[in-house]
Amino acid sequence: MGLSEVSTIAGLTVDTVRYWARKQADPTFRSGGHGGARNFSMTTSQHTLSEAVLLGILNKYPDCTLDGLALKMKQYGCRDANRAWVVRRLSEWHFTHKRLYYVQIQKFTELNVLRYIDHIFAIPRLDPRHLKYLDESRFETKSKLPKQPHMYMFI
């Protein structure tokens, strides 16, 4: 069966069919860097060693960014492990790589806890018609002033 027949049956372009035919015939075939990152330069043992190094780095530096992990991988001798490789490994392991945020230590001081307790006991004494709660929102007080006096409570 020719390439054009296969492309018609599969609904693919002839170039795509030609690419996959060449790839099937020679697994080491590289099409000049096209087709996504595949890390052909790493052998299976290098992948295994690099994964072990990545786990060690994650244990030592759990708050490291993706770029930081890639840099540390290179510092530990895994020169082919770039940021894309780190992202793929973390995704395969079902690890998240969201940006960390830090809890403010002052949030749990004795003074702030007492303020929170005062807030809890003060709420029932306030008129709910004049009370507005804002949570993770923005407002402009200069252009949108309320017509009646309101108390704004930030939680």
C-alpha positions in Angstrom: 0.0 0.0 0.0 1.4 3.4 -0.9 1.8 6.5 1.2 -1.1 8.3 -0.5 -3.5 5.4 0.1 -2.5 5.2 3.8 -2.9 8.9 4.2 -6.4 8.7 2.6 -7.5 5.8 4.9 -6.0 7.4 8.1 -7.0 10.9 7.3 -3.5 12.2 7.6 -1.2 14.1 5.3 1.3 12.2 3.2 4.1 13.9 5.1 2.8 12.7 8.4 2.5 9.1 7.1 6.0 9.4 5.6 7.3 10.6 9.0 5.8 7.7 11.0 6.9 5.1 8.4 10.5 6.3 8.7 10.2 6.3 12.5 8.8 2.8 12.5 11.6 1.6 10.3 14.4 3.3 12.4 13.5 4.1 16.0 16.6 6.4 16.3 15.2 8.6 13.4 15.1 12.3 14.3 13.5 14.7 12.0 15.7 17.7 12.6 14.3 18.6 16.0 10.7 18.6 15.0 8.0 16.6 16.8 8.5 17.7 20.4 11.1 17.0 23.0 12.0 13.4 23.2 15.4 13.2 24.9 16.8 10.7 22.5 20.3 11.5 23.8 19.5 9.8 27.2 19.8 6.0 27.5 17.5 4.1 29.8 20.1 3.9 32.5 20.7 7.7 32.2 17.0 8.3 32.6 16.9 6.2 35.7 19.9 7.9 37.2 18.5 11.3 36.4 15.2 10.4 38.0 17.0 9.3 41.2 18.9 12.6 41.2 15.6 14.6 40.7 14.0 12.8 43.6 17.1 13.6 45.8 16.9 17.2 44.8 13.2 17.3 45.5 13.7 15.8 49.0 16.5 18.4 49.7 14.8 21.4 48.1 11.1 20.9 48.1 10.4 24.6 47.4 12.6 24.7 44.3 11.1 26.1 41.0 11.1 24.2 37.8 14.0 26.3 36.4 15.8 25.8 39.7 15.3 22.0 39.5 16.7 22.0 35.9 19.7 24.0 37.0 20.4 21.8 40.0 20.1 18.7 37.7 22.8 20.2 35.5 25.0 20.9 38.6 24.7 17.3 39.7 25.9 16.1 36.2 22.6 15.4 34.4 23.4 17.7 31.5 20.5 16.5 29.3 17.8 17.1 31.9 16.3 20.4 31.0 13.1 22.1 32.3 10.9 20.2 29.9 12.3 16.9 31.0 11.7 17.9 34.7 8.1 18.9 33.9 7.5 15.5 32.1 9.0 13.5 35.0 6.9 15.4 37.6 3.8 14.9 35.4 4.4 11.2 35.0 4.8 10.9 38.8 1.6 12.9 39.4 3.6 15.5 41.3 2.3 19.1 41.2 4.7 21.9 40.4 2.5 24.9 41.2 4.2 27.9 42.7 4.5 27.8 46.5 3.1 30.5 48.7 4.3 31.2 52.2 2.0 31.7 55.2 2.9 34.9 57.1 4.3 33.9 60.5 2.8 37.1 62.0 -0.7 35.9 61.1 -0.7 33.5 64.1 0.7 35.9 66.8 -1.1 36.3 70.1 -2.2 39.8 69.1 -3.8 38.7 65.8 -5.6 35.8 67.4 -7.0 38.2 70.0 -8.1 40.5 67.2 -9.8 37.6 65.5 -11.7 36.7 68.7 -12.8 40.4 69.1 -14.0 40.2 65.5 -16.1 37.1 66.1 -17.7 38.6 69.2 -18.3 42.0 67.5 -20.1 40.7 64.4 -23.4 39.9 66.2 -23.6 43.5 67.5 -23.4 45.1 64.0 -26.3 45.9 61.8 -26.1 43.4 58.9 -27.6 45.9 56.4 -24.5 48.1 56.8 -21.9 45.3 56.7 -20.1 44.3 53.6 -17.6 41.4 53.4 -14.9 41.4 50.8 -12.8 38.3 50.1 -10.1 38.3 47.5 -11.7 41.2 45.6 -10.8 44.7 44.5 -12.8 47.9 44.8 -12.2 51.5 44.1 -13.2 53.8 47.0 -12.6 57.1 45.0 -14.9 56.5 42.1 -17.5 54.2 43.8 -18.3 55.5 47.2 -21.3 54.0 48.9 -24.4 56.2 49.4 -24.8 55.0 53.0 -22.0 54.4 55.5 -20.9 50.9 55.4 -18.3 49.0 57.4 -15.9 46.9 55.3 -14.6 43.8 56.9 -11.6 42.1 55.3 -11.2 38.4 56.0 
